[in-house]
Amino acid sequence: MATRYLQLFDLQALVGQPLGSSEWLTVDQARIDAFAAATGDHQWIHTASEQAANGPFGGPIAHGFLTLSLLPVLMQAAYRIENARMSINYGLNRVRFPAVLPAGSRVRGHATLCAYEPLEGGAQLTVTVSVEREGHGKPVCVAESLSWHFVR
């Protein structure tokens, strides 16, 4: 899927509509291990392959917060605001991890614009992002993300 290029002030008319979907991204064990090293979360279900193979998920799974941290890269691949000189993560309203993400799986993100609020020189966007695991119907993450964007 190709990246969709948008203008910030044109987005107000797109509230309630999809903004785009990313390409597939592999979440391999090396990425999971790097996340564990960066955060100090070395729980065995993420990093101990042999022990995890005998655990409830049949192998290691990605951290939920790792999946959440992929939102910026997935959304940048789905859509870009061409005339934004600066974009800032403002926060999250709601985050859920409805399904696990086994190591080696591929994911992609789907973004829908939920709200547009004008700011001086820009806008606050509320975007619902659903992270899909290839071959499975239930998303591995659904998050309502807020961001501030300012024009050039």
C-alpha positions, -999 to 999 in steps of 0.1 A, spaced: 0 0 0 13 34 -9 17 62 16 -11 87 14 0 124 14 -24 149 29 -26 186 38 -33 194 74 -62 218 69 -79 194 44 -82 167 71 -112 184 89 -134 171 60 -121 136 65 -133 130 101 -147 95 104 -128 83 73 -98 60 69 -65 78 65 -46 48 52 -29 15 60 8 7 63 29 -19 46 35 -52 66 63 -50 92 79 -81 108 82 -82 146 110 -107 150 127 -120 181 156 -96 177 132 -66 179 116 -81 210 149 -86 226 160 -51 218 128 -37 233 134 -58 264 169 -45 267 157 -9 263 129 -12 289 143 -37 313 112 -60 308 128 -94 304 97 -115 313 102 -150 300 71 -149 278 90 -124 256 127 -134 258 131 -170 268 123 -190 237 125 -225 252 105 -216 283 80 -197 262 76 -226 238 61 -245 268 40 -216 280 5 -205 273 12 -190 238 34 -218 224 64 -194 219 76 -159 227 53 -130 222 59 -93 217 54 -69 246 22 -50 244 41 -18 248 64 -28 219 34 -32 197 21 2 209 56 18 202 53 7 165 24 31 159 46 60 147 64 39 121 32 22 110 13 55 107 42 72 89 40 45 63 2 48 61 -1 86 57 19 118 59 9 154 65 30 171 38 27 207 51 34 199 88 66 215 99 64 197 133 43 169 148 41 160 184 26 130 202 1 145 226 -11 112 243 -35 84 241 -72 82 251 -76 44 250 -53 14 244 -62 -22 242 -43 -54 233 -71 -78 222 -47 -105 210 -11 -116 215 16 -110 189 39 -141 185 75 -134 176 81 -136 138 46 -123 130 39 -95 105 17 -65 114 3 -35 96 -16 -5 109 -49 10 98 -57 46 107 -91 63 109 -94 100 117 -118 104 146 -115 141 155 -100 173 142 -96 203 165 -80 235 153 -50 249 172 -32 281 166 -11 274 135 -22 238 133 -45 211 146 -50 183 171 -58 150 155 -74 120 172 -67 89 152 -78 54 159 -51 29 150 -58 -8 147 -27 -30 144 -36 -62 124 -16 -94 127 -13 -111 93 -37 -140 89 -57 -133 121 -90 -114 125 -85 -100 159 -62 -69 162 -31 -71 184 -35 -34 194 -62 -8 191 -53 27 202 -68 62 201 -38 84 195 -37 122 199 -12 143 181 -5 180 174 6 191 140 18 226 130 21 239 95 52 252 78 
